[in-house]
Amino acid sequence: MADSIDNAQMADQIHREALLSRRKRPLPNRDMATGSSPARCTGCGDAIPPERRQAVPGTALCADCATDHERRARQQRGI
Ligand SMILES: [Zn+2]
């Protein structure tokens, strides 16, 4: 009886560790390689550096346009 409980606990622990290690893993490599964001800025059409696309996944704006966009959004909110 004790054995089956130990086995159940062990299986539970293995399952939990598998879930944790999956969550700890960074973004899949394919997302890093291709990026979920476009290669070019939708604002000015300039190429978005891969470093920026990695740092800000999903961004469609280059750093300049993003700064400009944020400034305008802040002005609209009256801050
Ligand atoms: Zn731009």
PDB file of the backbone (N, CA, C, O) and the ligand in Angstrom, with CONECT records:
HET     ZN  A 101       1
ATOM      1  N   MET A   1       0.849  -1.212   0.000  1.00  0.00           N
ATOM      2  CA  MET A   1       0.000   0.000   0.000  1.00  0.00           C
ATOM      3  C   MET A   1       0.876   1.251   0.000  1.00  0.00           C
ATOM      4  O   MET A   1       0.649   2.200  -0.751  1.00  0.00           O
ATOM      5  N   ALA A   2       1.892   1.214   0.877  1.00  0.00           N
ATOM      6  CA  ALA A   2       2.790   2.366   0.961  1.00  0.00           C
ATOM      7  C   ALA A   2       3.501   2.589  -0.368  1.00  0.00           C
ATOM      8  O   ALA A   2       3.772   3.724  -0.762  1.00  0.00           O
ATOM      9  N   ASP A   3       3.798   1.483  -1.054  1.00  0.00           N
ATOM     10  CA  ASP A   3       4.516   1.598  -2.320  1.00  0.00           C
ATOM     11  C   ASP A   3       3.711   2.373  -3.351  1.00  0.00           C
ATOM     12  O   ASP A   3       4.238   3.231  -4.059  1.00  0.00           O
ATOM     13  N   SER A   4       2.422   2.052  -3.420  1.00  0.00           N
ATOM     14  CA  SER A   4       1.619   2.715  -4.433  1.00  0.00           C
ATOM     15  C   SER A   4       1.478   4.207  -4.146  1.00  0.00           C
ATOM     16  O   SER A   4       1.390   5.020  -5.065  1.00  0.00           O
ATOM     17  N   ILE A   5       1.456   4.559  -2.847  1.00  0.00           N
ATOM     18  CA  ILE A   5       1.389   5.982  -2.500  1.00  0.00           C
ATOM     19  C   ILE A   5       2.693   6.672  -2.893  1.00  0.00           C
ATOM     20  O   ILE A   5       2.685   7.769  -3.452  1.00  0.00           O
ATOM     21  N   ASP A   6       3.828   6.003  -2.589  1.00  0.00           N
ATOM     22  CA  ASP A   6       5.121   6.578  -2.974  1.00  0.00           C
ATOM     23  C   ASP A   6       5.191   6.783  -4.478  1.00  0.00           C
ATOM     24  O   ASP A   6       5.644   7.824  -4.955  1.00  0.00           O
ATOM     25  N   ASN A   7       4.740   5.785  -5.213  1.00  0.00           N
ATOM     26  CA  ASN A   7       4.780   5.889  -6.670  1.00  0.00           C
ATOM     27  C   ASN A   7       3.933   7.056  -7.166  1.00  0.00           C
ATOM     28  O   ASN A   7       4.322   7.789  -8.076  1.00  0.00           O
ATOM     29  N   ALA A   8       2.779   7.206  -6.552  1.00  0.00           N
ATOM     30  CA  ALA A   8       1.889   8.293  -6.958  1.00  0.00           C
ATOM     31  C   ALA A   8       2.537   9.639  -6.672  1.00  0.00           C
ATOM     32  O   ALA A   8       2.464  10.566  -7.478  1.00  0.00           O
ATOM     33  N   GLN A   9       3.175   9.728  -5.505  1.00  0.00           N
ATOM     34  CA  GLN A   9       3.833  10.998  -5.154  1.00  0.00           C
ATOM     35  C   GLN A   9       4.987  11.280  -6.098  1.00  0.00           C
ATOM     36  O   GLN A   9       5.211  12.420  -6.505  1.00  0.00           O
ATOM     37  N   MET A  10       5.724  10.218  -6.445  1.00  0.00           N
ATOM     38  CA  MET A  10       6.857  10.403  -7.334  1.00  0.00           C
ATOM     39  C   MET A  10       6.381  10.850  -8.719  1.00  0.00           C
ATOM     40  O   MET A  10       6.959  11.751  -9.328  1.00  0.00           O
ATOM     41  N   ALA A  11       5.336  10.214  -9.193  1.00  0.00           N
ATOM     42  CA  ALA A  11       4.798  10.572 -10.500  1.00  0.00           C
ATOM     43  C   ALA A  11       4.307  12.013 -10.478  1.00  0.00           C
ATOM     44  O   ALA A  11       4.487  12.759 -11.441  1.00  0.00           O
ATOM     45  N   ASP A  12       3.687  12.392  -9.368  1.00  0.00           N
ATOM     46  CA  ASP A  12       3.188  13.756  -9.237  1.00  0.00           C
ATOM     47  C   ASP A  12       4.346  14.744  -9.263  1.00  0.00           C
ATOM     48  O   ASP A  12       4.270  15.795  -9.899  1.00  0.00           O
ATOM     49  N   GLN A  13       5.425  14.387  -8.558  1.00  0.00           N
ATOM     50  CA  GLN A  13       6.588  15.272  -8.491  1.00  0.00           C
ATOM     51  C   GLN A  13       7.235  15.411  -9.859  1.00  0.00           C
ATOM     52  O   GLN A  13       7.608  16.512 -10.264  1.00  0.00           O
ATOM     53  N   ILE A  14       7.367  14.303 -10.569  1.00  0.00           N
ATOM     54  CA  ILE A  14       7.970  14.341 -11.906  1.00  0.00           C
ATOM     55  C   ILE A  14       7.136  15.217 -12.825  1.00  0.00           C
ATOM     56  O   ILE A  14       7.659  16.014 -13.604  1.00  0.00           O
ATOM     57  N   HIS A  15       5.819  15.048 -12.713  1.00  0.00           N
ATOM     58  CA  HIS A  15       4.908  15.837 -13.537  1.00  0.00           C
ATOM     59  C   HIS A  15       5.079  17.326 -13.247  1.00  0.00           C
ATOM     60  O   HIS A  15       5.130  18.153 -14.158  1.00  0.00           O
ATOM     61  N   ARG A  16       5.168  17.650 -11.939  1.00  0.00           N
ATOM     62  CA  ARG A  16       5.291  19.052 -11.549  1.00  0.00           C
ATOM     63  C   ARG A  16       6.613  19.646 -12.040  1.00  0.00           C
ATOM     64  O   ARG A  16       6.665  20.782 -12.512  1.00  0.00           O
ATOM     65  N   GLU A  17       7.686  18.845 -11.917  1.00  0.00           N
ATOM     66  CA  GLU A  17       8.992  19.334 -12.367  1.00  0.00           C
ATOM     67  C   GLU A  17       8.997  19.549 -13.874  1.00  0.00           C
ATOM     68  O   GLU A  17       9.623  20.486 -14.370  1.00  0.00           O
ATOM     69  N   ALA A  18       8.305  18.687 -14.595  1.00  0.00           N
ATOM     70  CA  ALA A  18       8.236  18.842 -16.047  1.00  0.00           C
ATOM     71  C   ALA A  18       7.513  20.139 -16.401  1.00  0.00           C
ATOM     72  O   ALA A  18       7.920  20.864 -17.309  1.00  0.00           O
ATOM     73  N   LEU A  19       6.448  20.414 -15.677  1.00  0.00           N
ATOM     74  CA  LEU A  19       5.709  21.655 -15.929  1.00  0.00           C
ATOM     75  C   LEU A  19       6.571  22.873 -15.623  1.00  0.00           C
ATOM     76  O   LEU A  19       6.588  23.843 -16.381  1.00  0.00           O
ATOM     77  N   LEU A  20       7.297  22.809 -14.487  1.00  0.00           N
ATOM     78  CA  LEU A  20       8.132  23.946 -14.092  1.00  0.00           C
ATOM     79  C   LEU A  20       9.252  24.176 -15.088  1.00  0.00           C
ATOM     80  O   LEU A  20       9.530  25.316 -15.461  1.00  0.00           O
ATOM     81  N   SER A  21       9.901  23.096 -15.523  1.00  0.00           N
ATOM     82  CA  SER A  21      11.023  23.273 -16.445  1.00  0.00           C
ATOM     83  C   SER A  21      10.529  23.805 -17.772  1.00  0.00           C
ATOM     84  O   SER A  21      11.246  24.527 -18.464  1.00  0.00           O
ATOM     85  N   ARG A  22       9.292  23.446 -18.133  1.00  0.00           N
ATOM     86  CA  ARG A  22       8.737  23.958 -19.383  1.00  0.00           C
ATOM     87  C   ARG A  22       8.501  25.469 -19.262  1.00  0.00           C
ATOM     88  O   ARG A  22       8.740  26.228 -20.202  1.00  0.00           O
ATOM     89  N   ARG A  23       8.023  25.885 -18.074  1.00  0.00           N
ATOM     90  CA  ARG A  23       7.708  27.296 -17.886  1.00  0.00           C
ATOM     91  C   ARG A  23       8.987  28.128 -17.809  1.00  0.00           C
ATOM     92  O   ARG A  23       9.013  29.284 -18.231  1.00  0.00           O
ATOM     93  N   LYS A  24      10.060  27.519 -17.259  1.00  0.00           N
ATOM     94  CA  LYS A  24      11.310  28.259 -17.085  1.00  0.00           C
ATOM     95  C   LYS A  24      12.008  28.502 -18.416  1.00  0.00           C
ATOM     96  O   LYS A  24      12.802  29.434 -18.548  1.00  0.00           O
ATOM     97  N   ARG A  25      11.709  27.660 -19.399  1.00  0.00           N
ATOM     98  CA  ARG A  25      12.398  27.772 -20.675  1.00  0.00           C
ATOM     99  C   ARG A  25      12.076  29.112 -21.352  1.00  0.00           C
ATOM    100  O   ARG A  25      10.930  29.562 -21.326  1.00  0.00           O
ATOM    101  N   PRO A  26      13.069  29.736 -21.947  1.00  0.00           N
ATOM    102  CA  PRO A  26      12.796  31.013 -22.641  1.00  0.00           C
ATOM    103  C   PRO A  26      11.970  30.784 -23.897  1.00  0.00           C
ATOM    104  O   PRO A  26      11.555  29.660 -24.180  1.00  0.00           O
ATOM    105  N   LEU A  27      11.735  31.836 -24.638  1.00  0.00           N
ATOM    106  CA  LEU A  27      10.944  31.739 -25.864  1.00  0.00           C
ATOM    107  C   LEU A  27      11.538  30.700 -26.801  1.00  0.00           C
ATOM    108  O   LEU A  27      12.760  30.567 -26.877  1.00  0.00           O
ATOM    109  N   PRO A  28      10.702  29.967 -27.510  1.00  0.00           N
ATOM    110  CA  PRO A  28      11.222  28.986 -28.459  1.00  0.00           C
ATOM    111  C   PRO A  28      12.155  29.639 -29.481  1.00  0.00           C
ATOM    112  O   PRO A  28      11.991  30.801 -29.853  1.00  0.00           O
ATOM    113  N   ASN A  29      13.139  28.852 -29.920  1.00  0.00           N
ATOM    114  CA  ASN A  29      14.149  29.405 -30.817  1.00  0.00           C
ATOM    115  C   ASN A  29      13.552  29.937 -32.110  1.00  0.00           C
ATOM    116  O   ASN A  29      14.049  30.913 -32.673  1.00  0.00           O
ATOM    117  N   ARG A  30      12.498  29.305 -32.577  1.00  0.00           N
ATOM    118  CA  ARG A  30      11.949  29.749 -33.863  1.00  0.00           C
ATOM    119  C   ARG A  30      11.420  31.184 -33.767  1.00  0.00           C
ATOM    120  O   ARG A  30      11.475  31.941 -34.736  1.00  0.00           O
ATOM    121  N   ASP A  31      10.902  31.551 -32.572  1.00  0.00           N
ATOM    122  CA  ASP A  31      10.439  32.918 -32.388  1.00  0.00           C
ATOM    123  C   ASP A  31      11.616  33.889 -32.397  1.00  0.00           C
ATOM    124  O   ASP A  31      11.511  35.006 -32.905  1.00  0.00           O
ATOM    125  N   MET A  32      12.743  33.448 -31.825  1.00  0.00           N
ATOM    126  CA  MET A  32      13.938  34.279 -31.805  1.00  0.00           C
ATOM    127  C   MET A  32      14.475  34.476 -33.220  1.00  0.00           C
ATOM    128  O   MET A  32      14.913  35.567 -33.586  1.00  0.00           O
ATOM    129  N   ALA A  33      14.432  33.408 -34.005  1.00  0.00           N
ATOM    130  CA  ALA A  33      15.038  33.453 -35.334  1.00  0.00           C
ATOM    131  C   ALA A  33      14.205  34.310 -36.287  1.00  0.00           C
ATOM    132  O   ALA A  33      14.720  35.239 -36.911  1.00  0.00           O
ATOM    133  N   THR A  34      12.934  33.994 -36.391  1.00  0.00           N
ATOM    134  CA  THR A  34      12.102  34.696 -37.359  1.00  0.00           C
ATOM    135  C   THR A  34      11.445  35.924 -36.736  1.00  0.00           C
ATOM    136  O   THR A  34      11.216  36.931 -37.406  1.00  0.00           O
ATOM    137  N   GLY A  35      11.150  35.823 -35.459  1.00  0.00           N
ATOM    138  CA  GLY A  35      10.484  36.928 -34.784  1.00  0.00           C
ATOM    139  C   GLY A  35       9.018  36.945 -35.147  1.00  0.00           C
ATOM    140  O   GLY A  35       8.649  36.700 -36.295  1.00  0.00           O
ATOM    141  N   SER A  36       8.177  37.238 -34.157  1.00  0.00           N
ATOM    142  CA  SER A  36       6.755  37.330 -34.446  1.00  0.00           C
ATOM    143  C   SER A  36       6.431  38.730 -34.945  1.00  0.00           C
ATOM    144  O   SER A  36       5.303  39.007 -35.351  1.00  0.00           O
ATOM    145  N   SER A  37       7.427  39.613 -34.914  1.00  0.00           N
ATOM    146  CA  SER A  37       7.231  40.981 -35.374  1.00  0.00           C
ATOM    147  C   SER A  37       7.793  41.129 -36.784  1.00  0.00           C
ATOM    148  O   SER A  37       8.678  40.373 -37.185  1.00  0.00           O
ATOM    149  N   PRO A  38       7.285  42.093 -37.529  1.00  0.00           N
ATOM    150  CA  PRO A  38       7.769  42.283 -38.900  1.00  0.00           C
ATOM    151  C   PRO A  38       9.220  42.748 -38.919  1.00  0.00           C
ATOM    152  O   PRO A  38       9.709  43.336 -37.955  1.00  0.00           O
ATOM    153  N   ALA A  39       9.901  42.475 -40.036  1.00  0.00           N
ATOM    154  CA  ALA A  39      11.306  42.864 -40.153  1.00  0.00           C
ATOM    155  C   ALA A  39      11.437  44.360 -40.370  1.00  0.00           C
ATOM    156  O   ALA A  39      12.481  44.955 -40.103  1.00  0.00           O
ATOM    157  N   ARG A  40      10.358  44.957 -40.860  1.00  0.00           N
ATOM    158  CA  ARG A  40      10.412  46.392 -41.132  1.00  0.00           C
ATOM    159  C   ARG A  40       9.382  47.134 -40.301  1.00  0.00           C
ATOM    160  O   ARG A  40       8.304  46.624 -39.997  1.00  0.00           O
ATOM    161  N   CYS A  41       9.751  48.360 -39.943  1.00  0.00           N
ATOM    162  CA  CYS A  41       8.889  49.220 -39.141  1.00  0.00           C
ATOM    163  C   CYS A  41       7.645  49.582 -39.944  1.00  0.00           C
ATOM    164  O   CYS A  41       7.737  49.971 -41.109  1.00  0.00           O
ATOM    165  N   THR A  42       6.489  49.450 -39.317  1.00  0.00           N
ATOM    166  CA  THR A  42       5.256  49.810 -40.014  1.00  0.00           C
ATOM    167  C   THR A  42       5.071  51.327 -40.033  1.00  0.00           C
ATOM    168  O   THR A  42       4.212  51.841 -40.749  1.00  0.00           O
ATOM    169  N   GLY A  43       5.869  52.035 -39.253  1.00  0.00           N
ATOM    170  CA  GLY A  43       5.768  53.484 -39.209  1.00  0.00           C
ATOM    171  C   GLY A  43       6.552  54.150 -40.315  1.00  0.00           C
ATOM    172  O   GLY A  43       6.012  54.985 -41.040  1.00  0.00           O
ATOM    173  N   CYS A  44       7.841  53.789 -40.459  1.00  0.00           N
ATOM    174  CA  CYS A  44       8.703  54.474 -41.414  1.00  0.00           C
ATOM    175  C   CYS A  44       9.271  53.531 -42.468  1.00  0.00           C
ATOM    176  O   CYS A  44       9.867  53.993 -43.441  1.00  0.00           O
ATOM    177  N   GLY A  45       9.104  52.225 -42.299  1.00  0.00           N
ATOM    178  CA  GLY A  45       9.574  51.281 -43.297  1.00  0.00           C
ATOM    179  C   GLY A  45      11.032  50.888 -43.142  1.00  0.00           C
ATOM    180  O   GLY A  45      11.552  50.087 -43.919  1.00  0.00           O
ATOM    181  N   ASP A  46      11.695  51.454 -42.134  1.00  0.00           N
ATOM    182  CA  ASP A  46      13.082  51.081 -41.881  1.00  0.00           C
ATOM    183  C   ASP A  46      13.136  49.677 -41.289  1.00  0.00           C
ATOM    184  O   ASP A  46      12.173  49.206 -40.686  1.00  0.00           O
ATOM    185  N   ALA A  47      14.281  49.016 -41.472  1.00  0.00           N
ATOM    186  CA  ALA A  47      14.467  47.693 -40.891  1.00  0.00           C
ATOM    187  C   ALA A  47      14.523  47.814 -39.370  1.00  0.00           C
ATOM    188  O   ALA A  47      15.170  48.712 -38.830  1.00  0.00           O
ATOM    189  N   ILE A  48      13.833  46.889 -38.683  1.00  0.00           N
ATOM    190  CA  ILE A  48      13.890  46.854 -37.228  1.00  0.00           C
ATOM    191  C   ILE A  48      15.042  45.919 -36.852  1.00  0.00           C
ATOM    192  O   ILE A  48      15.028  44.754 -37.247  1.00  0.00           O
ATOM    193  N   PRO A  49      16.033  46.396 -36.102  1.00  0.00           N
ATOM    194  CA  PRO A  49      17.175  45.545 -35.750  1.00  0.00           C
ATOM    195  C   PRO A  49      16.721  44.298 -35.002  1.00  0.00           C
ATOM    196  O   PRO A  49      15.816  44.369 -34.171  1.00  0.00           O
ATOM    197  N   PRO A  50      17.349  43.141 -35.294  1.00  0.00           N
ATOM    198  CA  PRO A  50      16.961  41.891 -34.630  1.00  0.00           C
ATOM    199  C   PRO A  50      17.040  42.000 -33.113  1.00  0.00           C
ATOM    200  O   PRO A  50      16.260  41.374 -32.396  1.00  0.00           O
ATOM    201  N   GLU A  51      17.996  42.806 -32.622  1.00  0.00           N
ATOM    202  CA  GLU A  51      18.137  42.970 -31.162  1.00  0.00           C
ATOM    203  C   GLU A  51      16.866  43.575 -30.579  1.00  0.00           C
ATOM    204  O   GLU A  51      16.398  43.176 -29.513  1.00  0.00           O
ATOM    205  N   ARG A  52      16.318  44.549 -31.307  1.00  0.00           N
ATOM    206  CA  ARG A  52      15.103  45.202 -30.818  1.00  0.00           C
ATOM    207  C   ARG A  52      13.932  44.227 -30.877  1.00  0.00           C
ATOM    208  O   ARG A  52      13.105  44.190 -29.966  1.00  0.00           O
ATOM    209  N   ARG A  53      13.859  43.440 -31.945  1.00  0.00           N
ATOM    210  CA  ARG A  53      12.744  42.496 -32.072  1.00  0.00           C
ATOM    211  C   ARG A  53      12.807  41.427 -30.993  1.00  0.00           C
ATOM    212  O   ARG A  53      11.782  40.894 -30.569  1.00  0.00           O
ATOM    213  N   GLN A  54      14.038  41.116 -30.550  1.00  0.00           N
ATOM    214  CA  GLN A  54      14.181  40.156 -29.461  1.00  0.00           C
ATOM    215  C   GLN A  54      13.824  40.801 -28.130  1.00  0.00           C
ATOM    216  O   GLN A  54      13.193  40.190 -27.267  1.00  0.00           O
ATOM    217  N   ALA A  55      14.248  42.064 -27.990  1.00  0.00           N
ATOM    218  CA  ALA A  55      14.018  42.769 -26.723  1.00  0.00           C
ATOM    219  C   ALA A  55      12.548  43.118 -26.558  1.00  0.00           C
ATOM    220  O   ALA A  55      12.018  43.081 -25.447  1.00  0.00           O
ATOM    221  N   VAL A  56      11.884  43.456 -27.664  1.00  0.00           N
ATOM    222  CA  VAL A  56      10.466  43.824 -27.622  1.00  0.00           C
ATOM    223  C   VAL A  56       9.707  42.927 -28.593  1.00  0.00           C
ATOM    224  O   VAL A  56       9.368  43.349 -29.698  1.00  0.00           O
ATOM    225  N   PRO A  57       9.436  41.671 -28.174  1.00  0.00           N
ATOM    226  CA  PRO A  57       8.757  40.736 -29.084  1.00  0.00           C
ATOM    227  C   PRO A  57       7.407  41.272 -29.540  1.00  0.00           C
ATOM    228  O   PRO A  57       6.619  41.776 -28.740  1.00  0.00           O
ATOM    229  N   GLY A  58       7.158  41.155 -30.826  1.00  0.00           N
ATOM    230  CA  GLY A  58       5.866  41.559 -31.362  1.00  0.00           C
ATOM    231  C   GLY A  58       5.810  43.020 -31.774  1.00  0.00           C
ATOM    232  O   GLY A  58       4.782  43.492 -32.260  1.00  0.00           O
ATOM    233  N   THR A  59       6.908  43.737 -31.583  1.00  0.00           N
ATOM    234  CA  THR A  59       6.869  45.156 -31.944  1.00  0.00           C
ATOM    235  C   THR A  59       6.839  45.319 -33.455  1.00  0.00           C
ATOM    236  O   THR A  59       7.479  44.559 -34.181  1.00  0.00           O
ATOM    237  N   ALA A  60       6.101  46.302 -33.921  1.00  0.00           N
ATOM    238  CA  ALA A  60       6.017  46.573 -35.350  1.00  0.00           C
ATOM    239  C   ALA A  60       6.641  47.924 -35.665  1.00  0.00           C
ATOM    240  O   ALA A  60       6.565  48.406 -36.796  1.00  0.00           O
ATOM    241  N   LEU A  61       7.264  48.535 -34.651  1.00  0.00           N
ATOM    242  CA  LEU A  61       7.845  49.872 -34.827  1.00  0.00           C
ATOM    243  C   LEU A  61       9.323  49.840 -34.467  1.00  0.00           C
ATOM    244  O   LEU A  61       9.740  49.097 -33.580  1.00  0.00           O
ATOM    245  N   CYS A  62      10.111  50.655 -35.165  1.00  0.00           N
ATOM    246  CA  CYS A  62      11.505  50.809 -34.795  1.00  0.00           C
ATOM    247  C   CYS A  62      11.568  51.665 -33.521  1.00  0.00           C
ATOM    248  O   CYS A  62      10.554  52.195 -33.068  1.00  0.00           O
ATOM    249  N   ALA A  63      12.753  51.787 -32.964  1.00  0.00           N
ATOM    250  CA  ALA A  63      12.902  52.503 -31.694  1.00  0.00           C
ATOM    251  C   ALA A  63      12.442  53.949 -31.834  1.00  0.00           C
ATOM    252  O   ALA A  63      11.762  54.479 -30.955  1.00  0.00           O
ATOM    253  N   ASP A  64      12.816  54.588 -32.951  1.00  0.00           N
ATOM    254  CA  ASP A  64      12.440  55.988 -33.166  1.00  0.00           C
ATOM    255  C   ASP A  64      10.924  56.147 -33.205  1.00  0.00           C
ATOM    256  O   ASP A  64      10.355  57.004 -32.529  1.00  0.00           O
ATOM    257  N   CYS A  65      10.281  55.298 -34.014  1.00  0.00           N
ATOM    258  CA  CYS A  65       8.832  55.395 -34.156  1.00  0.00           C
ATOM    259  C   CYS A  65       8.121  55.036 -32.855  1.00  0.00           C
ATOM    260  O   CYS A  65       7.095  55.628 -32.521  1.00  0.00           O
ATOM    261  N   ALA A  66       8.664  54.069 -32.123  1.00  0.00           N
ATOM    262  CA  ALA A  66       8.053  53.672 -30.858  1.00  0.00           C
ATOM    263  C   ALA A  66       8.109  54.824 -29.866  1.00  0.00           C
ATOM    264  O   ALA A  66       7.140  55.083 -29.152  1.00  0.00           O
ATOM    265  N   THR A  67       9.250  55.518 -29.821  1.00  0.00           N
ATOM    266  CA  THR A  67       9.399  56.679 -28.939  1.00  0.00           C
ATOM    267  C   THR A  67       8.407  57.761 -29.324  1.00  0.00           C
ATOM    268  O   THR A  67       7.739  58.355 -28.478  1.00  0.00           O
ATOM    269  N   ASP A  68       8.330  57.998 -30.633  1.00  0.00           N
ATOM    270  CA  ASP A  68       7.405  58.996 -31.153  1.00  0.00           C
ATOM    271  C   ASP A  68       5.967  58.622 -30.799  1.00  0.00           C
ATOM    272  O   ASP A  68       5.176  59.459 -30.362  1.00  0.00           O
ATOM    273  N   HIS A  69       5.653  57.346 -31.001  1.00  0.00           N
ATOM    274  CA  HIS A  69       4.304  56.830 -30.736  1.00  0.00           C
ATOM    275  C   HIS A  69       3.955  56.998 -29.256  1.00  0.00           C
ATOM    276  O   HIS A  69       2.852  57.426 -28.915  1.00  0.00           O
ATOM    277  N   GLU A  70       4.915  56.653 -28.374  1.00  0.00           N
ATOM    278  CA  GLU A  70       4.670  56.767 -26.937  1.00  0.00           C
ATOM    279  C   GLU A  70       4.466  58.222 -26.538  1.00  0.00           C
ATOM    280  O   GLU A  70       3.613  58.543 -25.711  1.00  0.00           O
ATOM    281  N   ARG A  71       5.273  59.100 -27.148  1.00  0.00           N
ATOM    282  CA  ARG A  71       5.163  60.518 -26.811  1.00  0.00           C
ATOM    283  C   ARG A  71       3.778  61.034 -27.200  1.00  0.00           C
ATOM    284  O   ARG A  71       3.134  61.774 -26.456  1.00  0.00           O
ATOM    285  N   ARG A  72       3.342  60.618 -28.389  1.00  0.00           N
ATOM    286  CA  ARG A  72       2.027  61.075 -28.854  1.00  0.00           C
ATOM    287  C   ARG A  72       0.904  60.510 -27.980  1.00  0.00           C
ATOM    288  O   ARG A  72      -0.057  61.210 -27.659  1.00  0.00           O
ATOM    289  N   ALA A  73       1.039  59.234 -27.598  1.00  0.00           N
ATOM    290  CA  ALA A  73       0.020  58.613 -26.749  1.00  0.00           C
ATOM    291  C   ALA A  73      -0.049  59.320 -25.405  1.00  0.00           C
ATOM    292  O   ALA A  73      -1.131  59.517 -24.852  1.00  0.00           O
ATOM    293  N   ARG A  74       1.132  59.705 -24.877  1.00  0.00           N
ATOM    294  CA  ARG A  74       1.164  60.405 -23.601  1.00  0.00           C
ATOM    295  C   ARG A  74       0.483  61.782 -23.722  1.00  0.00           C
ATOM    296  O   ARG A  74      -0.235  62.216 -22.820  1.00  0.00           O
ATOM    297  N   GLN A  75       0.723  62.448 -24.845  1.00  0.00           N
ATOM    298  CA  GLN A  75       0.115  63.760 -25.052  1.00  0.00           C
ATOM    299  C   GLN A  75      -1.397  63.634 -25.131  1.00  0.00           C
ATOM    300  O   GLN A  75      -2.131  64.479 -24.619  1.00  0.00           O
ATOM    301  N   GLN A  76      -1.856  62.564 -25.781  1.00  0.00           N
ATOM    302  CA  GLN A  76      -3.297  62.367 -25.923  1.00  0.00           C
ATOM    303  C   GLN A  76      -3.957  62.127 -24.579  1.00  0.00           C
ATOM    304  O   GLN A  76      -5.110  62.499 -24.363  1.00  0.00           O
ATOM    305  N   ARG A  77      -3.197  61.490 -23.661  1.00  0.00           N
ATOM    306  CA  ARG A  77      -3.753  61.244 -22.345  1.00  0.00           C
ATOM    307  C   ARG A  77      -3.612  62.451 -21.442  1.00  0.00           C
ATOM    308  O   ARG A  77      -4.119  62.474 -20.320  1.00  0.00           O
ATOM    309  N   GLY A  78      -2.899  63.475 -21.962  1.00  0.00           N
ATOM    310  CA  GLY A  78      -2.753  64.710 -21.219  1.00  0.00           C
ATOM    311  C   GLY A  78      -1.757  64.633 -20.084  1.00  0.00           C
ATOM    312  O   GLY A  78      -1.878  65.355 -19.095  1.00  0.00           O
ATOM    313  N   ILE A  79      -0.762  63.753 -20.223  1.00  0.00           N
ATOM    314  CA  ILE A  79       0.267  63.660 -19.183  1.00  0.00           C
ATOM    315  C   ILE A  79       1.489  64.507 -19.593  1.00  0.00           C
ATOM    316  O   ILE A  79       2.474  64.567 -18.857  1.00  0.00           O
TER     317      ILE A  79
HETATM  318 ZN    ZN A 101      10.128  53.483 -37.749  1.00  0.00          ZN2+
END
